[in-house]
């Protein structure tokens, strides 16, 4: 699991943001549901747009001729002062109202939340598939001792910065194995214990492999 912590972390981030977006959009949808089901459509006028408070003041007239001014918690560059805009208000509670832009925002946030959760599921499936492949490879693959060629620090990775390259000679062929995001200070362990090789589980054609860091991780702890 530790070797996939970066993918797991990214997946969890997508999941958290997806849940947050779904929660907020669902709350907004439930809040406007009653008004939507009992809506009356009228033409309103944009009275003011306040970019500091991110609110828009809209004036509209209800069925009995009364004018209502309502401050909506949204800013839309297409809603300019003095322009007309369609407003939907509750037939029994005329101060409860919404505009089409709010529905678009709710739908967009809900869709984005679903997309983020879908991406999380993709990450989860990828990680699970690779873990199962690793388990299968350890059980059925050929175990070799590969020589440690180099250990470098991958500056683009902050949580798992160590990169290791190993090699193994089979007859006249040299096979390379690498791992780009080792999750602990592998260099200090290798140098301290003068370790020259690491066990690697491979398929017969060496195309799939699993580098076993168990010994190094134990020594690191």
N, C-alpha and C positions, 0 to 999 in steps of 0.2 A: 504493500500500500504506500509506503514512504516514497518509493521511486516515482510514484505518480502524483505526488502531493501538489505539484504545480497545476496539473490538469484538474485535480479535485478542487483546488482552491478557486480556479477560474470558474469551474462549474457551479460551485457554491455561491460565488458572487452573482452569477446570472440568476440563480434560483432565488436569492434574497431580493434582488431588484425586481424580479418577476412577481414575487409574492407581494411586494410593496405596491407595485403598479396595479396589480389585480385588486388589492385591498382598497386602495384609494378610489379607483375607478368604480368598483362595486358600491362603495359607500355613496359616491356621487350619483350613481344610477338609481340606487334605492331612494335617495333623497328627492330625486326628481320624478320618480316613477308615478306617484299619485297625480302630480301636476300634468305629466305627459298623458295619462289616461283620461284626464278631465280637462284637456287643454282647449283654449279658444285662441284662434289666430287673429292678430291685429297688426296694424302698421304702427311702429313706434318711431321716435326720433332720438338720435344720439345727442345728448345735451353736453357731455364733457367726457374726456378721457384723461385719467390721471396716471401717468407712467410711473410716478413715485410709489403710489399705493397699489398700482396694477389693477385699477378698477375703472369701470365705464358706467357713466350715469345715463340711463335711458328713460325717456318719458313716453307713456302710452295711454290710450284712452280705452276704458272698459265699456261694457254694454250700456250702463246707465248714464254714460256721458262723463263720468268722473275721470280726471287725469291723475295718473300715478307716476311718480318718479321713483325709480328703483336703481340701486347701485349694484352692478354685477361684478363679481370677482374675476374679471378677465380683461385682457388687453388684446385687441386685434387691430393691426395696422389698416385693415380695410374698413374699419368702423370710425369714420371721421365725423367731427362735430357738425351737426346740422343735417346729416344724411339720414334717410329713412332706413329702418331695419325691421324685419319681421320679429315679433315677440309672441310667445305663447304663454298665456296665463291661466291659472286654475279658475274654473268657472265659479266655484264657491269661495275661493280664497284668492282674490285678484292680485294680492301683493306677492303671491308665490308665482314666479315666472321664470322662463328661461329663453335663451336664444339658440339658434341652430348651431352656432360655433361651440357652445358648451357641450352639445351632444357629440359633435365631431371630436372634441378633446377627450371625452369619456370613452368613445369607441376606439380612438387611437391609443390611449393609455392601456385600455383593456387588451387590445390586440398586441401591443408591444410587450405587455406582461406575459401573455401566452407565448409569444415568440421567445422571450428570455427563458421561460420554463422549458420550452421545446429544446432550446440550445443546451440547457442543463441536462436534459434527458439524453441528448446526443453524446455529451461529454461522459455521462454515467455509463452509457452503453460501450463507448470506446474503452474506458478504463476497465470495465468488467471483462470485456473481450480480451484485453491484453493480459489481465491477471490470470484468466483461464488459460490463455496461451502459455504464459510463464509456468503455470502449474503443470500443464501437459508436457512442456519441454523438459522440465526438471525430472519428470517421471519417465519419459520415453526417449529423451535425447541422449546424445553421446557426451560424456563429460571429458573435457580436455583441460590442461593447464596452460593458459596463455600467458605470454611474457608481457610484462608492463612496459610499454614503450615510452609513454609520456603522461604527465599529469599537469594540466594547465588550469588557470582560472578564467572562466568565461565571464567577462565583465558585464555582459548584457543580462546575466541572471544574478539576482540579488539574494534570493533565498537558497538556491541550489547552484552555486557558482562553479563547482569543480567538474572538469572534463577529463576523462581518462581514455587512453587509446591503448589497446593490447594487440598482440600479434601471435599467430600460431603457424608453424611451418608443417605442412603435410606433403612429404615428397619434395617436389620442386615448386610447389605453390605456397605462397604466403597469404594468410587470411588476416584481415584487420577487423577488430571489434572495438566499438567506441560507445561511450555513454556521456551525454552532454550536460547532465544536471545531477551530479552526485550530491546528496542532501547532507553530507557531513564532511569534515576536513580530512579527506582521504590522503592528502599529501603528507601530512604530519604522521599519520599512522604508518604509511608505507616507509617513510624515511626512518622513523623511530625503530621499527621492527625489521627493517631491511628486507621487506617482502619483495620478491622478484616476479612472482606469478600469481594469477588468480584463476579460480575454477570458472569455466564457461561451459554451458550446456548448449549443444548445437545440433541441428538437423544434419542428415548425411551430406547434404550439399553445402552446408555452412551458411546458407542464406538467412536462416533464422537462428538467433542465439539469445542466450540469457546469461548475463554476467552476474555471478553470485558474490554479493558484497557482505554476506553474513559474517565471515571471519573478521573482516576489517571493521565492521560496525560493532562487533563484540569487543574488539580491542580498543575501539574509540571510546566505548562506554566505561 
